[in-house]
Amino acid sequence: MKLLESMSNILLFLGFASIPGFFASLIAFIITYDEYSKHYVDKKMPFRLALEAAIFAFFVVLLLAIITGFVLTKAYSS
């Protein structure tokens, strides 16, 4: 029962983190695309690199939210 409760809290943190994760990925995409578009003539490569950076930023924020949810549920349950 306790495992189910902690999983629901982690999923709650994951849901809350999806919004900042989206904004982090959007900002990472804009910054990376703007910077790489100055160095490449072809626009496909900067788009691909910026998309990779955006996906990475999104998953980093989600991973941090899962870790935070796990730590906070352990701290408040004891």
Contacts in CASP RR format, 6 or more apart in sequence:
PFRMAT RR
TARGET T0000
AUTHOR 0000-0000-0000
METHOD contacts of the structure
MODEL  1
MKLLESMSNILLFLGFASIPGFFASLIAFIITYDEYSKHYVDKKMPFRLA
LEAAIFAFFVVLLLAIITGFVLTKAYSS
2 77 0 8 1.000
5 73 0 8 1.000
6 70 0 8 1.000
6 73 0 8 1.000
6 74 0 8 1.000
6 77 0 8 1.000
9 69 0 8 1.000
9 72 0 8 1.000
9 73 0 8 1.000
10 66 0 8 1.000
10 69 0 8 1.000
10 70 0 8 1.000
10 73 0 8 1.000
13 65 0 8 1.000
13 66 0 8 1.000
13 68 0 8 1.000
13 69 0 8 1.000
13 72 0 8 1.000
14 62 0 8 1.000
14 65 0 8 1.000
14 66 0 8 1.000
15 65 0 8 1.000
16 65 0 8 1.000
17 61 0 8 1.000
17 62 0 8 1.000
17 64 0 8 1.000
17 65 0 8 1.000
17 66 0 8 1.000
18 62 0 8 1.000
20 61 0 8 1.000
21 57 0 8 1.000
21 58 0 8 1.000
21 61 0 8 1.000
21 62 0 8 1.000
22 58 0 8 1.000
24 57 0 8 1.000
24 58 0 8 1.000
24 60 0 8 1.000
24 61 0 8 1.000
25 54 0 8 1.000
25 55 0 8 1.000
25 57 0 8 1.000
25 58 0 8 1.000
25 61 0 8 1.000
26 54 0 8 1.000
27 57 0 8 1.000
28 50 0 8 1.000
28 53 0 8 1.000
28 54 0 8 1.000
28 56 0 8 1.000
28 57 0 8 1.000
29 50 0 8 1.000
29 51 0 8 1.000
29 53 0 8 1.000
29 54 0 8 1.000
30 50 0 8 1.000
32 46 0 8 1.000
32 49 0 8 1.000
32 50 0 8 1.000
32 53 0 8 1.000
32 54 0 8 1.000
33 46 0 8 1.000
33 47 0 8 1.000
33 49 0 8 1.000
33 50 0 8 1.000
36 45 0 8 1.000
36 46 0 8 1.000
36 49 0 8 1.000
36 50 0 8 1.000
37 43 0 8 1.000
37 46 0 8 1.000
39 46 0 8 1.000
40 46 0 8 1.000
END
